Amino acid sequence: MALFSQLGNYRNTGLLLMRAVLGAMMIVHGFSKLKGGPAVWTDLGAAMNYLHMPYIHVFWGFMCAATEAIGGLFCILGLWFRSVCLLMMFNFFVAAMFHFGKGDGISEAAHAIELIGTFTGLFFIGPGYYSVDKG
């Protein structure tokens, strides 16, 4: 369609917009988990039981919260972007396994799976020109 034929010229702007929105939401979700302290981190880290790693739950929970909060900031900036995408993919893989392990099914794991797909795609595409990493 001729109306949309020039939008490819704004690829980097689209990537910036995606990074900004995704990163901001990751900060919102991650910061609340981060400030929850060891009790929240232990609950989050218990999800690692579904990957047969039933130890140091506080550490794993803290890493989950920090990945979302700090990784969200780095996502916005485009700093160490592909490394952040890998960490986010792992984070949401664990979240999906947690839901499946509890017997929640696909409807509860869908959000985590969608984010795995989003961060996987961004991992391949890169952060774009408007980033600290410069694509």
N, C-alpha and C positions, 0 to 999 in steps of 0.2 A: 504494500500500500504506500503510495507516494507521501502521504502525511507523515509516516514514521521512517522514511528512508534515510533521513539524516541523523537519526538518534545514535547510530554507531559512532558518530564523531564525539559523543559525550560518554564514552565507555568509562573513562577515569572518574568522571563526575558521579556516575552510577555506582562505581566501586566505593568512592568516598561516602556516598549516602548510605550504602549497605553497611560499611564498616562503622559509621557513626551510630546508626540505629541499633545494630546488633551489639556493638560495644557498650552503648549506654544501657541497654537492657541487661547485659551481662554484669555490669557494675551494680545496677540496682539489685539484682538477685544475689550476686556474690557478696556485696557489702553487708547485707542483712545477715547472711550466714557467717561472715567474718566477725561481725561484732557480737554474734551470739555466744561466742566463747567456747570453752572446752566441752560443755554439755551438748551444744549443737554440733560441734565438730565430731564428737563421738558418735552421735546418731548418723551423721553423714558418712563417716568412715566405715560404719557397719555395713554399708553397701558393698564393701570389698569382700565380705563373706561370700558373695555370689560369684566371685572370681577365685575362690578358695584361698583367700588371704585374710584369715581371721585374727589379725594382730595389728597393733599400733593404730587403732581406729581414730584416735585424736589427731595423729599426724596426717592420715589420709583425708580426714574431714577438713582439716586446716588447708591442705593442699587443694582440695576441691573448691573451697571458698576463695582462696587466694587466686586460683586459676581463673575463676569467674570474674573476681573484682579487678585484679591487676591485669589479667589477660584482656579484660574488656577495655581497659584504658589503652593498653598496647595495641589492641585491635583498632581503636579509633585513630591512634597516632600512626598506625602502620609500622610500628617498631617490632622487629623480630617477628614479623607477621606470620610466616609459615610455621615457625616453631610454636607460636601461640595457637594456630589452627590445629596442630597435632595434639597439643595439650587439651584443647577444647573437645576434639574428637574423642580422645580417651575418656575425658570427664563425662561426656554424654553417653558414651558406650557403657560405662559403669552404671549410669542412671537408668539406661534402658534395661540392662541386665538385672538391676534391682527390681524394676517393675515386673519383668518377666518372672524373676525368681519368687516374688511374692504372689504370683498367679494373677496379676492385674490384667494381663493381656495387652494386645496391640493398642487399644484405645488409650490406655494410660501411658504406654511407652512411646506413643506417637510423637509427642513434642521433642523428646530426647532424640528420636530417630531423625526427625526433620532437621534438628540442629547438627546432627552428625553429617547429614547430606549437605547442608549449607556450608559448614566449615570444611568439608572435603572439597567441595567445588571451589571455595575461596583459596584453599591450599594450592590447587592447580593453577588458578587464575593469577594469584598474587595480589598485592595491595593496590596496584595501580600507581599512576604517576604522583598523585597528591598524597604522598606518604613519606615518612622518614626513610623507609627502605627504598623508595622509588622503584618499586616493581620488579 
